[in-house]
């Protein structure tokens, strides 16, 4: 009977299994897919290594579905040569920012809808919190409610939403001293 020697067992200790290596490669490819989905401005802010940034830009030029699939695998290969943890953290921060913006958007919608229904408590809160002109808000709300009742496009509803969003953004900018203001 033939005896096979697989080398020294010490060489295999501490080394990840083939399955673990494959899971890591798949995770890097998924991270690469997340990077591909970002807008060019977002990618610029992430300070990606040049070869990775170039690979992502090239991906967007490709038209063929199979070529894109192969290039996604290539992006995963490029990512194996870099430290992916800062990219994961940056994507997590971006997701948190998107979540926060969605929450803010929904809160503004709730305020607008309450104002359209004539909720005086919300108007009082807006005046106290943002210092808005109550007459202007009341007028926009009244006109928007009339447009809504008539089934017309809500020009004044959008104007009211913009006003509330500007107040909210102004409050956010004032609460973040020391950061660059846009």
Legacy VTK file of the C-alpha trace (Angstrom):
# vtk DataFile Version 3.0
C-alpha trace
ASCII
DATASET POLYDATA
POINTS 182 float
0.000 0.000 0.000
1.223 3.466 -0.862
1.649 5.947 1.923
0.998 9.581 0.990
2.876 12.350 2.689
1.027 15.663 2.794
3.778 17.630 4.321
4.227 18.747 7.820
1.029 19.197 9.860
2.536 22.304 11.392
2.323 23.958 7.956
-1.492 23.657 8.037
-2.099 24.917 11.560
-3.467 28.454 11.817
-4.188 28.545 8.110
-7.810 29.195 7.085
-9.701 26.365 5.449
-10.598 26.463 1.781
-14.218 27.174 2.715
-13.174 30.081 4.919
-11.004 31.539 2.144
-13.921 31.234 -0.273
-16.279 32.982 2.192
-13.751 35.808 2.516
-13.450 36.129 -1.279
-17.237 36.213 -1.666
-17.453 38.871 1.065
-14.869 40.980 -0.800
-16.807 40.589 -4.063
-19.996 41.698 -2.285
-18.124 44.678 -0.878
-16.955 45.420 -4.413
-20.566 45.254 -5.636
-21.510 47.784 -2.957
-18.737 50.066 -4.184
-19.886 49.674 -7.790
-23.398 50.806 -6.785
-22.120 54.103 -5.354
-22.307 57.373 -7.241
-19.006 58.719 -8.616
-19.021 61.599 -6.096
-19.341 59.141 -3.218
-16.470 57.054 -4.568
-14.260 60.138 -4.814
-14.854 60.939 -1.141
-13.833 57.415 -0.090
-10.193 57.837 -1.187
-9.961 54.410 -2.804
-6.627 52.997 -3.935
-6.063 54.069 -7.537
-6.165 50.554 -9.037
-9.501 49.826 -7.340
-10.981 53.183 -8.360
-9.844 52.601 -11.940
-11.352 49.094 -11.985
-14.687 50.464 -10.746
-14.678 53.257 -13.342
-13.927 50.699 -16.065
-16.817 48.510 -14.866
-19.263 51.330 -15.620
-17.967 51.576 -19.188
-18.694 47.917 -19.929
-21.941 47.059 -21.691
-21.910 43.254 -21.945
-23.473 41.429 -18.995
-20.864 38.657 -18.994
-18.009 41.160 -19.197
-19.464 42.982 -16.197
-19.710 39.718 -14.254
-16.080 38.860 -14.982
-14.991 42.376 -14.105
-16.819 42.147 -10.773
-14.692 39.098 -10.016
-11.620 41.077 -11.007
-12.637 43.857 -8.593
-12.854 41.193 -5.877
-9.323 40.113 -6.796
-8.060 43.687 -6.592
-9.704 44.024 -3.192
-7.766 41.026 -1.862
-4.597 43.120 -2.143
-5.901 45.974 0.000
-7.164 46.367 3.538
-10.943 46.211 3.146
-11.843 47.186 6.706
-11.674 50.984 6.121
-13.928 50.501 3.072
-16.427 48.510 5.135
-16.461 51.235 7.771
-16.917 53.969 5.163
-19.828 52.076 3.600
-21.370 51.563 7.045
-21.111 55.307 7.729
-22.690 56.004 4.350
-25.554 53.626 5.159
-26.042 55.334 8.515
-26.133 58.717 6.785
-28.735 57.458 4.280
-30.823 56.040 7.121
-30.613 59.320 9.033
-31.604 61.320 5.952
-34.575 59.022 5.326
-35.688 59.433 8.940
-35.407 63.217 8.645
-37.376 63.157 5.390
-40.160 61.125 7.011
-40.271 63.453 10.018
-40.650 66.473 7.730
-43.442 64.666 5.838
-45.229 63.991 9.139
-44.976 67.670 10.109
-46.231 68.802 6.693
-49.192 66.398 6.792
-50.082 67.514 10.312
-49.969 71.145 9.211
-52.224 70.338 6.253
-54.735 68.836 8.674
-54.649 72.058 10.708
-52.769 70.726 13.735
-52.012 73.861 15.783
-49.644 72.006 18.112
-47.267 71.282 15.241
-47.395 74.922 14.166
-46.564 75.995 17.718
-43.662 73.524 17.777
-42.369 74.825 14.421
-42.497 78.435 15.603
-40.771 77.593 18.888
-38.182 75.259 17.459
-37.319 76.930 14.148
-38.582 80.482 14.577
-40.635 80.311 11.370
-43.215 82.921 10.475
-46.507 81.348 11.630
-48.552 83.383 9.152
-46.471 82.130 6.195
-46.700 78.508 7.369
-50.456 78.785 7.990
-51.010 80.317 4.545
-48.939 77.634 2.757
-50.727 74.904 4.711
-54.158 76.340 3.918
-53.363 76.684 0.186
-51.831 73.188 0.051
-54.886 71.689 1.777
-57.158 73.431 -0.753
-55.057 72.077 -3.656
-55.197 68.603 -2.165
-58.968 68.787 -1.721
-59.391 69.963 -5.327
-57.193 67.118 -6.590
-54.674 69.524 -8.067
-50.902 69.081 -7.980
-49.714 70.388 -4.643
-47.415 73.282 -5.544
-47.901 74.857 -2.123
-47.491 71.488 -0.404
-44.055 71.188 -1.980
-43.273 74.771 -0.972
-44.291 73.987 2.611
-42.104 70.870 2.571
-39.145 72.906 1.259
-39.641 75.494 3.975
-39.712 72.823 6.684
-36.660 71.089 5.217
-34.702 74.360 5.096
-35.576 75.050 8.729
-34.536 71.541 9.697
-31.243 71.775 7.765
-30.501 75.179 9.265
-31.029 73.714 12.737
-28.753 70.759 11.881
-25.998 73.068 10.619
-26.216 75.278 13.691
-25.979 72.251 15.991
-22.711 71.142 14.330
-20.258 73.954 15.052
-16.733 73.397 13.818
-17.797 71.394 10.768
-17.641 72.890 7.303
-20.882 74.559 6.295
-22.054 74.116 2.702
LINES 1 183
182 0 1 2 3 4 5 6 7 8 9 10 11 12 13 14 15 16 17 18 19 20 21 22 23 24 25 26 27 28 29 30 31 32 33 34 35 36 37 38 39 40 41 42 43 44 45 46 47 48 49 50 51 52 53 54 55 56 57 58 59 60 61 62 63 64 65 66 67 68 69 70 71 72 73 74 75 76 77 78 79 80 81 82 83 84 85 86 87 88 89 90 91 92 93 94 95 96 97 98 99 100 101 102 103 104 105 106 107 108 109 110 111 112 113 114 115 116 117 118 119 120 121 122 123 124 125 126 127 128 129 130 131 132 133 134 135 136 137 138 139 140 141 142 143 144 145 146 147 148 149 150 151 152 153 154 155 156 157 158 159 160 161 162 163 164 165 166 167 168 169 170 171 172 173 174 175 176 177 178 179 180 181
